[in-house]
Amino acid sequence: MEKNINVWFDKEADFLEVMFDVKAGYFKETENEDVMEKVDADGTVIGFSILHVSQHEKSPISFGIKSSVA
């Protein structure tokens, strides 16, 4: 089954958003203050966003995704 991944980058806001699924959800903090994960009502991760993207251009951004659904 093929699935689309949607990626948005706003250069002016220095913001990147990656969505694995387009549906209702909310953003939660991660251990990295520049990264938020988006989860649906069941707790499944459906995307993530990164603030201050340009500050991370010389090293990878690392974060763990927590989900209440296995």
PDB file of N, H, CA, C and O in Angstrom:
ATOM      1  N   MET A   1       0.834  -1.176   0.000  1.00  0.00           N
ATOM      2  CA  MET A   1       0.000   0.000   0.000  1.00  0.00           C
ATOM      3  C   MET A   1       0.884   1.246   0.000  1.00  0.00           C
ATOM      4  O   MET A   1       1.749   1.402   0.862  1.00  0.00           O
ATOM      5  N   GLU A   2       0.666   2.111  -0.950  1.00  0.00           N
ATOM      6  H   GLU A   2      -0.036   1.985  -1.651  1.00  0.00           H
ATOM      7  CA  GLU A   2       1.432   3.346  -1.052  1.00  0.00           C
ATOM      8  C   GLU A   2       0.818   4.423  -0.175  1.00  0.00           C
ATOM      9  O   GLU A   2      -0.402   4.557  -0.091  1.00  0.00           O
ATOM     10  N   LYS A   3       1.677   5.182   0.471  1.00  0.00           N
ATOM     11  H   LYS A   3       2.668   5.073   0.403  1.00  0.00           H
ATOM     12  CA  LYS A   3       1.221   6.250   1.358  1.00  0.00           C
ATOM     13  C   LYS A   3       1.987   7.519   1.002  1.00  0.00           C
ATOM     14  O   LYS A   3       3.199   7.471   0.792  1.00  0.00           O
ATOM     15  N   ASN A   4       1.302   8.636   0.934  1.00  0.00           N
ATOM     16  H   ASN A   4       0.317   8.675   1.104  1.00  0.00           H
ATOM     17  CA  ASN A   4       1.950   9.912   0.668  1.00  0.00           C
ATOM     18  C   ASN A   4       2.443  10.533   1.965  1.00  0.00           C
ATOM     19  O   ASN A   4       1.800  10.418   3.008  1.00  0.00           O
ATOM     20  N   ILE A   5       3.578  11.186   1.886  1.00  0.00           N
ATOM     21  H   ILE A   5       4.101  11.280   1.038  1.00  0.00           H
ATOM     22  CA  ILE A   5       4.106  11.981   2.998  1.00  0.00           C
ATOM     23  C   ILE A   5       4.119  13.419   2.515  1.00  0.00           C
ATOM     24  O   ILE A   5       4.686  13.718   1.464  1.00  0.00           O
ATOM     25  N   ASN A   6       3.499  14.309   3.273  1.00  0.00           N
ATOM     26  H   ASN A   6       3.039  14.066   4.127  1.00  0.00           H
ATOM     27  CA  ASN A   6       3.444  15.716   2.913  1.00  0.00           C
ATOM     28  C   ASN A   6       4.491  16.484   3.709  1.00  0.00           C
ATOM     29  O   ASN A   6       4.595  16.343   4.928  1.00  0.00           O
ATOM     30  N   VAL A   7       5.271  17.306   2.992  1.00  0.00           N
ATOM     31  H   VAL A   7       5.186  17.421   2.002  1.00  0.00           H
ATOM     32  CA  VAL A   7       6.330  18.089   3.616  1.00  0.00           C
ATOM     33  C   VAL A   7       6.114  19.559   3.262  1.00  0.00           C
ATOM     34  O   VAL A   7       5.947  19.912   2.095  1.00  0.00           O
ATOM     35  N   TRP A   8       6.119  20.407   4.290  1.00  0.00           N
ATOM     36  H   TRP A   8       6.255  20.120   5.238  1.00  0.00           H
ATOM     37  CA  TRP A   8       6.003  21.849   4.100  1.00  0.00           C
ATOM     38  C   TRP A   8       7.217  22.519   4.725  1.00  0.00           C
ATOM     39  O   TRP A   8       7.635  22.170   5.829  1.00  0.00           O
ATOM     40  N   PHE A   9       7.777  23.485   4.008  1.00  0.00           N
ATOM     41  H   PHE A   9       7.437  23.769   3.111  1.00  0.00           H
ATOM     42  CA  PHE A   9       8.889  24.265   4.557  1.00  0.00           C
ATOM     43  C   PHE A   9       8.573  25.731   4.364  1.00  0.00           C
ATOM     44  O   PHE A   9       8.290  26.174   3.251  1.00  0.00           O
ATOM     45  N   ASP A  10       8.622  26.482   5.446  1.00  0.00           N
ATOM     46  H   ASP A  10       8.852  26.122   6.350  1.00  0.00           H
ATOM     47  CA  ASP A  10       8.417  27.921   5.395  1.00  0.00           C
ATOM     48  C   ASP A  10       9.762  28.571   5.722  1.00  0.00           C
ATOM     49  O   ASP A  10      10.158  28.649   6.885  1.00  0.00           O
ATOM     50  N   LYS A  11      10.454  29.033   4.685  1.00  0.00           N
ATOM     51  H   LYS A  11      10.132  28.970   3.740  1.00  0.00           H
ATOM     52  CA  LYS A  11      11.793  29.595   4.856  1.00  0.00           C
ATOM     53  C   LYS A  11      11.760  30.829   5.753  1.00  0.00           C
ATOM     54  O   LYS A  11      12.621  30.989   6.618  1.00  0.00           O
ATOM     55  N   GLU A  12      10.787  31.688   5.557  1.00  0.00           N
ATOM     56  H   GLU A  12      10.087  31.558   4.854  1.00  0.00           H
ATOM     57  CA  GLU A  12      10.693  32.917   6.344  1.00  0.00           C
ATOM     58  C   GLU A  12      10.489  32.630   7.833  1.00  0.00           C
ATOM     59  O   GLU A  12      11.081  33.297   8.681  1.00  0.00           O
ATOM     60  N   ALA A  13       9.655  31.643   8.149  1.00  0.00           N
ATOM     61  H   ALA A  13       9.174  31.101   7.459  1.00  0.00           H
ATOM     62  CA  ALA A  13       9.398  31.273   9.546  1.00  0.00           C
ATOM     63  C   ALA A  13      10.433  30.277  10.073  1.00  0.00           C
ATOM     64  O   ALA A  13      10.475  29.999  11.271  1.00  0.00           O
ATOM     65  N   ASP A  14      11.275  29.736   9.168  1.00  0.00           N
ATOM     66  H   ASP A  14      11.240  29.962   8.194  1.00  0.00           H
ATOM     67  CA  ASP A  14      12.294  28.746   9.533  1.00  0.00           C
ATOM     68  C   ASP A  14      11.644  27.531  10.185  1.00  0.00           C
ATOM     69  O   ASP A  14      12.036  27.098  11.268  1.00  0.00           O
ATOM     70  N   PHE A  15      10.631  26.988   9.488  1.00  0.00           N
ATOM     71  H   PHE A  15      10.313  27.339   8.608  1.00  0.00           H
ATOM     72  CA  PHE A  15       9.754  25.948  10.028  1.00  0.00           C
ATOM     73  C   PHE A  15       9.571  24.841   9.004  1.00  0.00           C
ATOM     74  O   PHE A  15       9.331  25.110   7.827  1.00  0.00           O
ATOM     75  N   LEU A  16       9.684  23.588   9.455  1.00  0.00           N
ATOM     76  H   LEU A  16       9.879  23.370  10.411  1.00  0.00           H
ATOM     77  CA  LEU A  16       9.462  22.420   8.604  1.00  0.00           C
ATOM     78  C   LEU A  16       8.397  21.549   9.240  1.00  0.00           C
ATOM     79  O   LEU A  16       8.416  21.310  10.448  1.00  0.00           O
ATOM     80  N   GLU A  17       7.460  21.070   8.415  1.00  0.00           N
ATOM     81  H   GLU A  17       7.444  21.264   7.434  1.00  0.00           H
ATOM     82  CA  GLU A  17       6.433  20.161   8.925  1.00  0.00           C
ATOM     83  C   GLU A  17       6.350  18.956   8.003  1.00  0.00           C
ATOM     84  O   GLU A  17       6.305  19.103   6.782  1.00  0.00           O
ATOM     85  N   VAL A  18       6.329  17.760   8.590  1.00  0.00           N
ATOM     86  H   VAL A  18       6.366  17.640   9.582  1.00  0.00           H
ATOM     87  CA  VAL A  18       6.221  16.509   7.843  1.00  0.00           C
ATOM     88  C   VAL A  18       5.002  15.765   8.372  1.00  0.00           C
ATOM     89  O   VAL A  18       4.903  15.505   9.572  1.00  0.00           O
ATOM     90  N   MET A  19       4.072  15.422   7.480  1.00  0.00           N
ATOM     91  H   MET A  19       4.153  15.633   6.506  1.00  0.00           H
ATOM     92  CA  MET A  19       2.843  14.727   7.874  1.00  0.00           C
ATOM     93  C   MET A  19       2.779  13.375   7.165  1.00  0.00           C
ATOM     94  O   MET A  19       2.894  13.290   5.943  1.00  0.00           O
ATOM     95  N   PHE A  20       2.592  12.319   7.962  1.00  0.00           N
ATOM     96  H   PHE A  20       2.499  12.388   8.956  1.00  0.00           H
ATOM     97  CA  PHE A  20       2.457  10.961   7.434  1.00  0.00           C
ATOM     98  C   PHE A  20       1.009  10.646   7.090  1.00  0.00           C
ATOM     99  O   PHE A  20       0.735   9.753   6.289  1.00  0.00           O
ATOM    100  N   ASP A  21       0.089  11.378   7.694  1.00  0.00           N
ATOM    101  H   ASP A  21       0.311  12.103   8.345  1.00  0.00           H
ATOM    102  CA  ASP A  21      -1.336  11.174   7.471  1.00  0.00           C
ATOM    103  C   ASP A  21      -2.034  12.512   7.656  1.00  0.00           C
ATOM    104  O   ASP A  21      -1.684  13.274   8.557  1.00  0.00           O
ATOM    105  N   VAL A  22      -3.016  12.805   6.812  1.00  0.00           N
ATOM    106  H   VAL A  22      -3.300  12.186   6.080  1.00  0.00           H
ATOM    107  CA  VAL A  22      -3.741  14.061   6.912  1.00  0.00           C
ATOM    108  C   VAL A  22      -5.066  13.791   7.616  1.00  0.00           C
ATOM    109  O   VAL A  22      -6.037  13.342   7.006  1.00  0.00           O
ATOM    110  N   LYS A  23      -5.078  14.076   8.917  1.00  0.00           N
ATOM    111  H   LYS A  23      -4.290  14.441   9.412  1.00  0.00           H
ATOM    112  CA  LYS A  23      -6.297  13.946   9.707  1.00  0.00           C
ATOM    113  C   LYS A  23      -6.158  14.771  10.975  1.00  0.00           C
ATOM    114  O   LYS A  23      -5.081  15.282  11.282  1.00  0.00           O
ATOM    115  N   ALA A  24      -7.245  14.894  11.699  1.00  0.00           N
ATOM    116  H   ALA A  24      -8.120  14.479  11.450  1.00  0.00           H
ATOM    117  CA  ALA A  24      -7.247  15.713  12.913  1.00  0.00           C
ATOM    118  C   ALA A  24      -6.250  15.171  13.927  1.00  0.00           C
ATOM    119  O   ALA A  24      -6.049  13.963  14.044  1.00  0.00           O
ATOM    120  N   GLY A  25      -5.637  16.085  14.650  1.00  0.00           N
ATOM    121  H   GLY A  25      -5.800  17.067  14.555  1.00  0.00           H
ATOM    122  CA  GLY A  25      -4.682  15.703  15.673  1.00  0.00           C
ATOM    123  C   GLY A  25      -4.212  16.925  16.419  1.00  0.00           C
ATOM    124  O   GLY A  25      -4.733  18.025  16.234  1.00  0.00           O
ATOM    125  N   TYR A  26      -3.227  16.722  17.260  1.00  0.00           N
ATOM    126  H   TYR A  26      -2.805  15.828  17.410  1.00  0.00           H
ATOM    127  CA  TYR A  26      -2.672  17.843  18.025  1.00  0.00           C
ATOM    128  C   TYR A  26      -1.175  17.628  18.201  1.00  0.00           C
ATOM    129  O   TYR A  26      -0.678  16.504  18.127  1.00  0.00           O
ATOM    130  N   PHE A  27      -0.465  18.735  18.436  1.00  0.00           N
ATOM    131  H   PHE A  27      -0.869  19.648  18.497  1.00  0.00           H
ATOM    132  CA  PHE A  27       0.979  18.683  18.605  1.00  0.00           C
ATOM    133  C   PHE A  27       1.352  18.490  20.062  1.00  0.00           C
ATOM    134  O   PHE A  27       0.734  19.066  20.958  1.00  0.00           O
ATOM    135  N   LYS A  28       2.381  17.663  20.289  1.00  0.00           N
ATOM    136  H   LYS A  28       2.883  17.195  19.561  1.00  0.00           H
ATOM    137  CA  LYS A  28       2.919  17.391  21.627  1.00  0.00           C
ATOM    138  C   LYS A  28       4.410  17.695  21.623  1.00  0.00           C
ATOM    139  O   LYS A  28       5.079  17.564  20.597  1.00  0.00           O
ATOM    140  N   GLU A  29       4.918  18.098  22.766  1.00  0.00           N
ATOM    141  H   GLU A  29       4.375  18.205  23.599  1.00  0.00           H
ATOM    142  CA  GLU A  29       6.353  18.347  22.900  1.00  0.00           C
ATOM    143  C   GLU A  29       7.135  17.035  22.832  1.00  0.00           C
ATOM    144  O   GLU A  29       6.609  15.963  23.132  1.00  0.00           O
ATOM    145  N   THR A  30       8.405  17.148  22.430  1.00  0.00           N
ATOM    146  H   THR A  30       8.831  18.019  22.187  1.00  0.00           H
ATOM    147  CA  THR A  30       9.347  16.031  22.481  1.00  0.00           C
ATOM    148  C   THR A  30      10.494  16.456  23.389  1.00  0.00           C
ATOM    149  O   THR A  30      10.470  17.552  23.950  1.00  0.00           O
ATOM    150  N   GLU A  31      11.498  15.595  23.538  1.00  0.00           N
ATOM    151  H   GLU A  31      11.517  14.705  23.083  1.00  0.00           H
ATOM    152  CA  GLU A  31      12.635  15.968  24.375  1.00  0.00           C
ATOM    153  C   GLU A  31      13.495  17.053  23.726  1.00  0.00           C
ATOM    154  O   GLU A  31      14.324  17.660  24.404  1.00  0.00           O
ATOM    155  N   ASN A  32      13.314  17.310  22.432  1.00  0.00           N
ATOM    156  H   ASN A  32      12.640  16.817  21.881  1.00  0.00           H
ATOM    157  CA  ASN A  32      14.014  18.379  21.724  1.00  0.00           C
ATOM    158  C   ASN A  32      13.071  19.577  21.651  1.00  0.00           C
ATOM    159  O   ASN A  32      11.987  19.475  21.076  1.00  0.00           O
ATOM    160  N   GLU A  33      13.469  20.704  22.223  1.00  0.00           N
ATOM    161  H   GLU A  33      14.350  20.787  22.690  1.00  0.00           H
ATOM    162  CA  GLU A  33      12.574  21.858  22.310  1.00  0.00           C
ATOM    163  C   GLU A  33      12.170  22.429  20.949  1.00  0.00           C
ATOM    164  O   GLU A  33      11.190  23.171  20.875  1.00  0.00           O
ATOM    165  N   ASP A  34      12.886  22.113  19.880  1.00  0.00           N
ATOM    166  H   ASP A  34      13.682  21.511  19.939  1.00  0.00           H
ATOM    167  CA  ASP A  34      12.535  22.592  18.546  1.00  0.00           C
ATOM    168  C   ASP A  34      11.627  21.632  17.781  1.00  0.00           C
ATOM    169  O   ASP A  34      11.192  21.949  16.674  1.00  0.00           O
ATOM    170  N   VAL A  35      11.337  20.470  18.350  1.00  0.00           N
ATOM    171  H   VAL A  35      11.691  20.212  19.250  1.00  0.00           H
ATOM    172  CA  VAL A  35      10.564  19.447  17.645  1.00  0.00           C
ATOM    173  C   VAL A  35       9.259  19.159  18.380  1.00  0.00           C
ATOM    174  O   VAL A  35       9.233  18.981  19.598  1.00  0.00           O
ATOM    175  N   MET A  36       8.171  19.119  17.601  1.00  0.00           N
ATOM    176  H   MET A  36       8.192  19.264  16.612  1.00  0.00           H
ATOM    177  CA  MET A  36       6.864  18.738  18.133  1.00  0.00           C
ATOM    178  C   MET A  36       6.374  17.546  17.298  1.00  0.00           C
ATOM    179  O   MET A  36       6.579  17.509  16.084  1.00  0.00           O
ATOM    180  N   GLU A  37       5.729  16.577  17.952  1.00  0.00           N
ATOM    181  H   GLU A  37       5.562  16.608  18.938  1.00  0.00           H
ATOM    182  CA  GLU A  37       5.134  15.477  17.195  1.00  0.00           C
ATOM    183  C   GLU A  37       3.627  15.701  17.138  1.00  0.00           C
ATOM    184  O   GLU A  37       3.032  16.183  18.102  1.00  0.00           O
ATOM    185  N   LYS A  38       3.016  15.356  16.027  1.00  0.00           N
ATOM    186  H   LYS A  38       3.499  14.964  15.244  1.00  0.00           H
ATOM    187  CA  LYS A  38       1.568  15.463  15.884  1.00  0.00           C
ATOM    188  C   LYS A  38       0.976  14.074  16.018  1.00  0.00           C
ATOM    189  O   LYS A  38       1.403  13.142  15.337  1.00  0.00           O
ATOM    190  N   VAL A  39      -0.015  13.934  16.901  1.00  0.00           N
ATOM    191  H   VAL A  39      -0.362  14.692  17.454  1.00  0.00           H
ATOM    192  CA  VAL A  39      -0.664  12.654  17.143  1.00  0.00           C
ATOM    193  C   VAL A  39      -2.163  12.784  16.915  1.00  0.00           C
ATOM    194  O   VAL A  39      -2.737  13.864  17.052  1.00  0.00           O
ATOM    195  N   ASP A  40      -2.787  11.664  16.565  1.00  0.00           N
ATOM    196  H   ASP A  40      -2.321  10.786  16.453  1.00  0.00           H
ATOM    197  CA  ASP A  40      -4.242  11.666  16.404  1.00  0.00           C
ATOM    198  C   ASP A  40      -4.901  11.350  17.746  1.00  0.00           C
ATOM    199  O   ASP A  40      -4.213  11.242  18.761  1.00  0.00           O
ATOM    200  N   ALA A  41      -6.213  11.204  17.759  1.00  0.00           N
ATOM    201  H   ALA A  41      -6.771  11.293  16.934  1.00  0.00           H
ATOM    202  CA  ALA A  41      -6.968  10.971  18.995  1.00  0.00           C
ATOM    203  C   ALA A  41      -6.566   9.668  19.686  1.00  0.00           C
ATOM    204  O   ALA A  41      -6.731   9.537  20.899  1.00  0.00           O
ATOM    205  N   ASP A  42      -6.037   8.699  18.924  1.00  0.00           N
ATOM    206  H   ASP A  42      -5.903   8.805  17.939  1.00  0.00           H
ATOM    207  CA  ASP A  42      -5.612   7.416  19.495  1.00  0.00           C
ATOM    208  C   ASP A  42      -4.168   7.444  19.992  1.00  0.00           C
ATOM    209  O   ASP A  42      -3.699   6.467  20.577  1.00  0.00           O
ATOM    210  N   GLY A  43      -3.457   8.550  19.766  1.00  0.00           N
ATOM    211  H   GLY A  43      -3.838   9.343  19.290  1.00  0.00           H
ATOM    212  CA  GLY A  43      -2.064   8.652  20.183  1.00  0.00           C
ATOM    213  C   GLY A  43      -1.067   8.204  19.132  1.00  0.00           C
ATOM    214  O   GLY A  43       0.132   8.146  19.403  1.00  0.00           O
ATOM    215  N   THR A  44      -1.547   7.884  17.934  1.00  0.00           N
ATOM    216  H   THR A  44      -2.521   7.931  17.715  1.00  0.00           H
ATOM    217  CA  THR A  44      -0.670   7.470  16.841  1.00  0.00           C
ATOM    218  C   THR A  44       0.016   8.696  16.249  1.00  0.00           C
ATOM    219  O   THR A  44      -0.643   9.694  15.955  1.00  0.00           O
ATOM    220  N   VAL A  45       1.315   8.630  16.074  1.00  0.00           N
ATOM    221  H   VAL A  45       1.851   7.820  16.313  1.00  0.00           H
ATOM    222  CA  VAL A  45       2.051   9.748  15.489  1.00  0.00           C
ATOM    223  C   VAL A  45       1.693   9.862  14.014  1.00  0.00           C
ATOM    224  O   VAL A  45       1.825   8.902  13.254  1.00  0.00           O
ATOM    225  N   ILE A  46       1.238  11.051  13.617  1.00  0.00           N
ATOM    226  H   ILE A  46       1.132  11.831  14.234  1.00  0.00           H
ATOM    227  CA  ILE A  46       0.859  11.284  12.226  1.00  0.00           C
ATOM    228  C   ILE A  46       1.734  12.348  11.562  1.00  0.00           C
ATOM    229  O   ILE A  46       1.518  12.707  10.405  1.00  0.00           O
ATOM    230  N   GLY A  47       2.732  12.852  12.313  1.00  0.00           N
ATOM    231  H   GLY A  47       2.908  12.560  13.253  1.00  0.00           H
ATOM    232  CA  GLY A  47       3.643  13.823  11.729  1.00  0.00           C
ATOM    233  C   GLY A  47       4.506  14.484  12.784  1.00  0.00           C
ATOM    234  O   GLY A  47       4.431  14.158  13.968  1.00  0.00           O
ATOM    235  N   PHE A  48       5.332  15.423  12.330  1.00  0.00           N
ATOM    236  H   PHE A  48       5.393  15.688  11.368  1.00  0.00           H
ATOM    237  CA  PHE A  48       6.157  16.191  13.252  1.00  0.00           C
ATOM    238  C   PHE A  48       6.500  17.538  12.628  1.00  0.00           C
ATOM    239  O   PHE A  48       6.409  17.711  11.413  1.00  0.00           O
ATOM    240  N   SER A  49       6.893  18.487  13.469  1.00  0.00           N
ATOM    241  H   SER A  49       6.966  18.346  14.456  1.00  0.00           H
ATOM    242  CA  SER A  49       7.324  19.792  12.996  1.00  0.00           C
ATOM    243  C   SER A  49       8.641  20.157  13.664  1.00  0.00           C
ATOM    244  O   SER A  49       8.926  19.732  14.784  1.00  0.00           O
ATOM    245  N   ILE A  50       9.439  20.955  12.955  1.00  0.00           N
ATOM    246  H   ILE A  50       9.207  21.301  12.046  1.00  0.00           H
ATOM    247  CA  ILE A  50      10.728  21.401  13.473  1.00  0.00           C
ATOM    248  C   ILE A  50      10.812  22.914  13.326  1.00  0.00           C
ATOM    249  O   ILE A  50      10.668  23.448  12.226  1.00  0.00           O
ATOM    250  N   LEU A  51      11.045  23.594  14.432  1.00  0.00           N
ATOM    251  H   LEU A  51      11.162  23.160  15.325  1.00  0.00           H
ATOM    252  CA  LEU A  51      11.264  25.034  14.440  1.00  0.00           C
ATOM    253  C   LEU A  51      12.759  25.311  14.327  1.00  0.00           C
ATOM    254  O   LEU A  51      13.580  24.456  14.659  1.00  0.00           O
ATOM    255  N   HIS A  52      13.105  26.496  13.862  1.00  0.00           N
ATOM    256  H   HIS A  52      12.438  27.190  13.592  1.00  0.00           H
ATOM    257  CA  HIS A  52      14.510  26.913  13.765  1.00  0.00           C
ATOM    258  C   HIS A  52      15.345  25.918  12.947  1.00  0.00           C
ATOM    259  O   HIS A  52      16.446  25.543  13.350  1.00  0.00           O
ATOM    260  N   VAL A  53      14.821  25.505  11.821  1.00  0.00           N
ATOM    261  H   VAL A  53      13.927  25.810  11.493  1.00  0.00           H
ATOM    262  CA  VAL A  53      15.474  24.486  10.997  1.00  0.00           C
ATOM    263  C   VAL A  53      16.897  24.892  10.615  1.00  0.00           C
ATOM    264  O   VAL A  53      17.808  24.065  10.661  1.00  0.00           O
ATOM    265  N   SER A  54      17.094  26.137  10.244  1.00  0.00           N
ATOM    266  H   SER A  54      16.354  26.809  10.207  1.00  0.00           H
ATOM    267  CA  SER A  54      18.421  26.567   9.778  1.00  0.00           C
ATOM    268  C   SER A  54      19.487  26.469  10.869  1.00  0.00           C
ATOM    269  O   SER A  54      20.671  26.360  10.550  1.00  0.00           O
ATOM    270  N   GLN A  55      19.109  26.504  12.122  1.00  0.00           N
ATOM    271  H   GLN A  55      18.147  26.592  12.381  1.00  0.00           H
ATOM    272  CA  GLN A  55      20.079  26.368  13.207  1.00  0.00           C
ATOM    273  C   GLN A  55      20.647  24.954  13.289  1.00  0.00           C
ATOM    274  O   GLN A  55      21.656  24.724  13.955  1.00  0.00           O
ATOM    275  N   HIS A  56      20.008  24.020  12.621  1.00  0.00           N
ATOM    276  H   HIS A  56      19.188  24.206  12.080  1.00  0.00           H
ATOM    277  CA  HIS A  56      20.407  22.616  12.689  1.00  0.00           C
ATOM    278  C   HIS A  56      21.076  22.126  11.404  1.00  0.00           C
ATOM    279  O   HIS A  56      21.228  20.919  11.215  1.00  0.00           O
ATOM    280  N   GLU A  57      21.474  23.036  10.524  1.00  0.00           N
ATOM    281  H   GLU A  57      21.350  24.016  10.677  1.00  0.00           H
ATOM    282  CA  GLU A  57      21.971  22.608   9.218  1.00  0.00           C
ATOM    283  C   GLU A  57      23.321  21.897   9.259  1.00  0.00           C
ATOM    284  O   GLU A  57      23.662  21.198   8.305  1.00  0.00           O
ATOM    285  N   LYS A  58      24.084  22.046  10.306  1.00  0.00           N
ATOM    286  H   LYS A  58      23.807  22.614  11.081  1.00  0.00           H
ATOM    287  CA  LYS A  58      25.400  21.403  10.367  1.00  0.00           C
ATOM    288  C   LYS A  58      25.401  20.107  11.176  1.00  0.00           C
ATOM    289  O   LYS A  58      26.419  19.415  11.221  1.00  0.00           O
ATOM    290  N   SER A  59      24.294  19.770  11.807  1.00  0.00           N
ATOM    291  H   SER A  59      23.468  20.331  11.770  1.00  0.00           H
ATOM    292  CA  SER A  59      24.224  18.516  12.567  1.00  0.00           C
ATOM    293  C   SER A  59      22.805  17.974  12.506  1.00  0.00           C
ATOM    294  O   SER A  59      21.854  18.744  12.365  1.00  0.00           O
ATOM    295  N   PRO A  60      22.651  16.663  12.611  1.00  0.00           N
ATOM    296  CA  PRO A  60      21.317  16.084  12.515  1.00  0.00           C
ATOM    297  C   PRO A  60      20.456  16.452  13.726  1.00  0.00           C
ATOM    298  O   PRO A  60      20.960  16.685  14.824  1.00  0.00           O
ATOM    299  N   ILE A  61      19.166  16.496  13.494  1.00  0.00           N
ATOM    300  H   ILE A  61      18.757  16.306  12.602  1.00  0.00           H
ATOM    301  CA  ILE A  61      18.200  16.725  14.564  1.00  0.00           C
ATOM    302  C   ILE A  61      17.759  15.351  15.043  1.00  0.00           C
ATOM    303  O   ILE A  61      17.302  14.529  14.249  1.00  0.00           O
ATOM    304  N   SER A  62      17.892  15.106  16.316  1.00  0.00           N
ATOM    305  H   SER A  62      18.263  15.773  16.961  1.00  0.00           H
ATOM    306  CA  SER A  62      17.567  13.797  16.860  1.00  0.00           C
ATOM    307  C   SER A  62      16.450  13.924  17.892  1.00  0.00           C
ATOM    308  O   SER A  62      16.475  14.805  18.750  1.00  0.00           O
ATOM    309  N   PHE A  63      15.466  13.023  17.791  1.00  0.00           N
ATOM    310  H   PHE A  63      15.446  12.307  17.093  1.00  0.00           H
ATOM    311  CA  PHE A  63      14.375  12.993  18.763  1.00  0.00           C
ATOM    312  C   PHE A  63      13.690  11.645  18.688  1.00  0.00           C
ATOM    313  O   PHE A  63      13.693  10.993  17.644  1.00  0.00           O
ATOM    314  N   GLY A  64      13.103  11.229  19.800  1.00  0.00           N
ATOM    315  H   GLY A  64      13.101  11.758  20.649  1.00  0.00           H
ATOM    316  CA  GLY A  64      12.355   9.978  19.834  1.00  0.00           C
ATOM    317  C   GLY A  64      10.868  10.274  19.680  1.00  0.00           C
ATOM    318  O   GLY A  64      10.375  11.297  20.155  1.00  0.00           O
ATOM    319  N   ILE A  65      10.172   9.383  19.023  1.00  0.00           N
ATOM    320  H   ILE A  65      10.573   8.551  18.637  1.00  0.00           H
ATOM    321  CA  ILE A  65       8.726   9.527  18.860  1.00  0.00           C
ATOM    322  C   ILE A  65       8.054   8.586  19.853  1.00  0.00           C
ATOM    323  O   ILE A  65       8.322   7.385  19.878  1.00  0.00           O
ATOM    324  N   LYS A  66       7.173   9.163  20.671  1.00  0.00           N
ATOM    325  H   LYS A  66       6.955  10.139  20.650  1.00  0.00           H
ATOM    326  CA  LYS A  66       6.424   8.376  21.650  1.00  0.00           C
ATOM    327  C   LYS A  66       5.006   8.215  21.133  1.00  0.00           C
ATOM    328  O   LYS A  66       4.380   9.174  20.682  1.00  0.00           O
ATOM    329  N   SER A  67       4.517   7.007  21.204  1.00  0.00           N
ATOM    330  H   SER A  67       5.025   6.228  21.570  1.00  0.00           H
ATOM    331  CA  SER A  67       3.156   6.748  20.744  1.00  0.00           C
ATOM    332  C   SER A  67       2.501   5.767  21.681  1.00  0.00           C
ATOM    333  O   SER A  67       3.134   4.812  22.131  1.00  0.00           O
ATOM    334  N   SER A  68       1.222   5.996  21.982  1.00  0.00           N
ATOM    335  H   SER A  68       0.708   6.771  21.617  1.00  0.00           H
ATOM    336  CA  SER A  68       0.517   5.081  22.872  1.00  0.00           C
ATOM    337  C   SER A  68      -0.007   3.854  22.141  1.00  0.00           C
ATOM    338  O   SER A  68      -0.561   2.946  22.762  1.00  0.00           O
ATOM    339  N   VAL A  69       0.167   3.827  20.816  1.00  0.00           N
ATOM    340  H   VAL A  69       0.616   4.564  20.313  1.00  0.00           H
ATOM    341  CA  VAL A  69      -0.277   2.697  20.012  1.00  0.00           C
ATOM    342  C   VAL A  69       0.947   1.989  19.457  1.00  0.00           C
ATOM    343  O   VAL A  69       1.801   2.625  18.840  1.00  0.00           O
ATOM    344  N   ALA A  70       1.045   0.678  19.666  1.00  0.00           N
ATOM    345  H   ALA A  70       0.351   0.161  20.167  1.00  0.00           H
ATOM    346  CA  ALA A  70       2.207  -0.066  19.182  1.00  0.00           C
ATOM    347  C   ALA A  70       2.086  -0.410  17.724  1.00  0.00           C
ATOM    348  O   ALA A  70       2.984  -1.038  17.161  1.00  0.00           O
TER     349      ALA A  70
END
